[in-house]
Amino acid sequence: MSRVGKAPIAIPAGVTVTVSDDNVVTVKGPKGQLTQAVDGDITIAQEDGHIVVQRPSEQKRHKALHGLYRALINNMVVGVTTGYKLEQELVGVGYRATNTGNTLDLVLGFSHHYVFQLPQEIKVTTTADKGKNPTIILESIDKQLIGQVAAKIRSLRAPEPYKGKGIKFVGEVLRRKAGKSASKK
């Protein structure tokens, strides 16, 4: 049985959850509103300040959907109450990041700039302190969207294993390689 799916989701104060007839869950909170379509087999019930996700049978498909939709709804509740924040740093000589509104301008050692237009749901800020790597800070209420955008930004210049140059998440541990000198004895 799905351990994730069995856990009820607590609804914090100030958050309203509505489930429409066509199984669309809408979560409204102080930071905004999110919606998620749920498979018709899965039922969503509200019981004394908690949301309970239930499945009709023990089929493998139903078990998978049970945990999935419970996690998605929980992410929506967390998003509208506290939100999500991701930080990425640019490691490399001459790498820079600037933003004007939701347009991100990246200099990543290529002959051209990358100009990246972010969705309206994401707020971006950049910092460039002396002696530290430039940092991109993404904030949003939608966990899926912020993760997808962060992965796209990282893919523009993924960290390489020898010097660690590229775009990496703050706190990410990179697996480093020794290089040519390691093979000589």
Secondary structure as GFF3:
##gff-version 3
##sequence-region A 1 185
A	DSSP	alpha_helix	3	6	.	.	.	ID=ss1
A	DSSP	beta_strand	9	10	.	.	.	ID=ss2
A	DSSP	beta_strand	16	19	.	.	.	ID=ss3
A	DSSP	beta_strand	24	29	.	.	.	ID=ss4
A	DSSP	beta_strand	32	37	.	.	.	ID=ss5
A	DSSP	beta_strand	43	47	.	.	.	ID=ss6
A	DSSP	beta_strand	50	54	.	.	.	ID=ss7
A	DSSP	alpha_helix	60	81	.	.	.	ID=ss8
A	DSSP	beta_strand	84	91	.	.	.	ID=ss9
A	DSSP	beta_strand	96	100	.	.	.	ID=ss10
A	DSSP	beta_strand	103	107	.	.	.	ID=ss11
A	DSSP	beta_strand	114	117	.	.	.	ID=ss12
A	DSSP	beta_strand	123	127	.	.	.	ID=ss13
A	DSSP	beta_strand	135	140	.	.	.	ID=ss14
A	DSSP	alpha_helix	143	155	.	.	.	ID=ss15
A	DSSP	beta_strand	166	169	.	.	.	ID=ss16
A	DSSP	three_ten_helix	180	182	.	.	.	ID=ss17
###
